[in-house]
């Protein structure tokens, strides 16, 4: 783990943040749950390109966003097996505290809806389109 990623990991834990990322010029923190921080940072342009990211939970959906963003290294408190496979296939080094079969939903009675939505794809661009639609559905329902 690089010094930058170790710093992000510590800031995430100490600050109680869900996600912390650092590129060459900027460090960002976010407290929202799920993939929202990564979706936001991805839409901000080039922030994630070459960044290191420490996230509380990384499922397959988040892993695809990290790949699309062009991150160089990742730490996860919890990572799903499908997420690990996505990062490995993209050649992105990662470390984690706990690996699970799948990320659970917030009720802990099934798979996270974002991870479930992208389980059958291996294409990051297709995953992004699926996730944009899923996020829009949730906003309509105020989930």
Secondary structure, 3 states (H helix, E strand, C coil): CCHHHHHHHHHHHHHCCCEEEECCCCEEEECCCCCHHHHHHHHCCCCCCCCEEEEEEECHHHHHHHHHHCCCEEEEEEEEHHHHHHHHHHCCEEEEEEEECCCECCCCCCECHHHHHHCCCCCHHHHHHHHHHHHHHHHHHCC
